[in-house]
Amino acid sequence: MTAPQPSPIARHYRQDDLLRKIDEALDRLYPGRITLTTDELHGVDEFHTGGHAATRQLAEHLELRAGLRVLDVGSGLGGPARHLARHAGVDVTGVDLTEEYVDVARRLTDRVGLADRARFQQGDVTALPFPQASFDRAWMLHVGMNIEDKARLFTEINRVLTDDGLFIVYDVMLLGDPTLVSYPLPWASQPEHSFLARPREYRSLLSKAGFEIVAEHDHRSQTVPLLRDAGDARHRNSTPYNPAGGDTPPASISVAMGTDAPAKVASVLQNIEEGLLAPTEMICRLR
Ligand SMILES: C[S@@+](CC[C@H](N)C(=O)[O-])C[C@H]1O[C@@H](n2cnc3c(N)ncnc32)[C@H](O)[C@@H]1O
């Protein structure tokens, strides 16, 4: 029997040797060190346009306290999940489609000593492998752009949350004409694999899935300077895109974006500056 083929989305993210590349990047920064801190991974392990500042800000909106069970929907390399486990003392479960990302997330979590509080498993977030009411909180950072069936996604998230649950979506949303959006983008190299939706579509789908949106934030003013700095750094031919900012390690999420990372970062910036896209946060409660 042949093994199931990864979906086009998982193929977009998969590199086959990402674990080795990340280990090498970290070895260059911290020679001979096996154990690291979550701070030392900033810039390497958060795969969204807002970098660590946005992770911190979103975490504050999750109303966390020690012991709560949190679901990270599309957890990537696990940076945001580890931030919650480390700084809020919560118990985090990350689910991601891309097997290789799950492997890297587990490896980095071991290296920062958080394996007892942050777990990762492969899965499709439109069919979550958890019983009803398994989590007190959920967040989803830059994942909806890969998901065509957002109605099913939000219904699934609602199902696994407790009645007093809170859910934060932080996605790049569509503001302008979709035919003008330029590619490649960090989440899709071509339009066929990108499922951008407008804020009003998110609101409507979230509401139909049983959520009430209690707050909404446009993150463009926070994101644009980070992306511009990344572009300037490329022109100076110095450090690659480092969304954690200048005083943090010169390793970068570009490692996970592959060889065309500069083109992906340049396109996302251009689309945002042209008013076509906006990183947007929606904070939702169960109705
Ligand atoms: C841009 S990355 C964001 C990762 C992470 N949330 C972060 O902010 O660092 C998008 C992630 O969504 C995952 N993904 C896309 N579609 C998915 C699906 N249907 N189920 C689970 N994960 C999915 C990808 O594998 C990838 O890791």
The ligand as a Tripos MOL2 file, in Angstrom:
@<TRIPOS>MOLECULE
LIG
   27    29     1     0     0
SMALL
NO_CHARGES

@<TRIPOS>ATOM
      1 C1          1.8640   30.6720    8.0960 C.3       1 LIG1
      2 S1          2.0120   29.2190    9.0550 S.3       1 LIG1
      3 C2          1.5630   29.7870   10.7020 C.3       1 LIG1
      4 C3          2.0880   28.8650   11.7810 C.3       1 LIG1
      5 C4          1.8610   29.3210   13.2220 C.3       1 LIG1
      6 N1          0.4540   29.5390   13.4970 N.3       1 LIG1
      7 C5          2.6600   30.5540   13.5560 C.2       1 LIG1
      8 O1          2.0670   31.6410   13.6150 O.co2     1 LIG1
      9 O2          3.8660   30.4330   13.7540 O.co2     1 LIG1
     10 C6          0.5230   28.3350    8.5740 C.3       1 LIG1
     11 C7          0.4550   26.9370    9.1680 C.3       1 LIG1
     12 O3         -0.8540   26.4030    8.9690 O.3       1 LIG1
     13 C8         -0.7180   25.0080    8.7410 C.3       1 LIG1
     14 N2         -1.9610   24.5520    8.0810 N.ar      1 LIG1
     15 C9         -2.4610   24.9500    6.8810 C.ar      1 LIG1
     16 N3         -3.6140   24.3110    6.6330 N.ar      1 LIG1
     17 C10        -3.8490   23.4790    7.6750 C.ar      1 LIG1
     18 C11        -4.8720   22.5450    8.0020 C.ar      1 LIG1
     19 N4         -5.9270   22.3180    7.1860 N.pl3     1 LIG1
     20 N5         -4.7920   21.8720    9.1690 N.ar      1 LIG1
     21 C12        -3.7330   22.0720   10.0110 C.ar      1 LIG1
     22 N6         -2.7390   22.9590    9.7630 N.ar      1 LIG1
     23 C13        -2.7970   23.6380    8.6120 C.ar      1 LIG1
     24 C14         0.5280   24.8990    7.8930 C.3       1 LIG1
     25 O4          1.0590   23.6070    7.8980 O.3       1 LIG1
     26 C15         1.4300   25.9330    8.5570 C.3       1 LIG1
     27 O5          2.1900   25.3730    9.5840 O.3       1 LIG1
@<TRIPOS>BOND
     1     1     2 1
     2     2     3 1
     3     2    10 1
     4     3     4 1
     5     4     5 1
     6     5     6 1
     7     5     7 1
     8     7     8 2
     9     7     9 1
    10    10    11 1
    11    11    12 1
    12    11    26 1
    13    12    13 1
    14    13    14 1
    15    13    24 1
    16    14    15 ar
    17    14    23 ar
    18    15    16 ar
    19    16    17 ar
    20    17    18 ar
    21    17    23 ar
    22    18    19 1
    23    18    20 ar
    24    20    21 ar
    25    21    22 ar
    26    22    23 ar
    27    24    25 1
    28    24    26 1
    29    26    27 1
@<TRIPOS>SUBSTRUCTURE
     1 LIG1         1 GROUP 0 **** ****
